Amino acid sequence: MLTVTKNAAAFLKVAKTAEGETDDAGIRIGKMAEGPGESEISIGFVVRDEPAPDDEEFEQHGLRFFIEDVLVEPLDGHTLDVREAAEGMELVFR
């Protein structure tokens, strides 16, 4: 299962609040497109009220997450965290 750090959850909660979403809304992690490398996947984050029918749903640090079914296995054992970047904080998978 994907692990989410407290810092990543806090970052996403702020983003969710900025979108004006309800407390019950969750973060959907979905496949956006194939990356330039054969094994690279582009991943996007969107706020949703409910998961898609095949999403895996879990909660960490008081935040609901919905992972698209095709990403469950590739993200298993990874950690979602934040890091400082030139434009501010950004989400990263470790």
C-alpha positions in Angstrom: 0.0 0.0 0.0 1.1 3.6 -0.6 2.2 5.4 2.5 1.5 9.2 2.8 3.7 11.3 5.1 2.1 13.8 7.5 3.7 16.6 5.5 2.2 15.4 2.2 -1.3 15.0 3.8 -1.0 18.6 5.2 0.0 19.9 1.8 -2.9 18.2 0.1 -5.4 19.3 2.8 -4.4 22.9 2.2 -4.8 22.4 -1.6 -8.2 20.8 -1.0 -9.4 23.7 1.2 -8.2 26.2 -1.4 -10.4 24.4 -4.0 -13.4 25.0 -1.6 -14.1 21.3 -1.3 -15.9 19.6 1.6 -14.1 17.9 4.5 -15.4 14.5 3.1 -13.8 14.9 -0.3 -10.7 12.9 -1.1 -7.7 13.0 -3.2 -7.7 10.8 -6.3 -4.4 9.7 -7.6 -4.7 8.7 -11.3 -2.7 7.9 -14.3 -2.5 10.9 -16.7 -0.3 9.7 -19.5 2.7 7.5 -20.3 6.0 9.2 -19.6 8.9 9.5 -22.1 10.6 6.3 -20.7 9.1 2.9 -21.1 8.6 2.4 -17.4 7.6 6.0 -16.6 4.0 7.0 -15.7 2.7 10.5 -15.4 0.4 10.8 -12.3 -2.1 13.5 -11.5 -3.9 14.5 -8.3 -7.6 15.7 -8.3 -10.1 16.3 -5.5 -13.2 14.1 -5.8 -16.2 13.5 -3.5 -16.2 9.8 -4.2 -13.8 7.2 -5.7 -14.3 5.7 -9.1 -15.8 2.2 -9.1 -12.4 0.4 -9.4 -10.4 2.7 -7.2 -8.7 1.5 -4.0 -9.8 3.7 -1.1 -7.9 4.3 2.1 -7.4 7.0 4.7 -4.2 8.4 6.2 -3.7 11.4 8.5 -7.4 12.3 8.3 -7.5 12.5 4.5 -9.2 10.1 2.1 -7.3 8.8 -0.9 -8.6 7.1 -4.0 -6.0 5.3 -6.2 -6.8 4.4 -9.7 -6.7 0.6 -10.1 -3.9 0.6 -12.6 -1.6 2.4 -10.1 -2.2 0.3 -7.0 0.5 -2.2 -7.8 3.1 0.3 -9.2 2.7 2.6 -6.1 2.7 -0.3 -3.5 5.5 0.1 -1.1 6.2 3.7 -2.0 5.8 6.9 0.1 4.1 10.1 -1.0 6.0 13.0 0.4 6.8 16.7 -0.2 10.0 18.5 -1.0 11.2 22.0 -1.5 11.4 23.1 -5.2 12.2 26.3 -7.0 8.4 27.1 -7.3 7.6 26.1 -3.7 6.7 22.7 -2.3 6.0 19.7 -4.6 4.7 16.2 -4.1 7.2 13.3 -4.7 7.1 9.6 -4.6 9.9 7.9 -2.8 
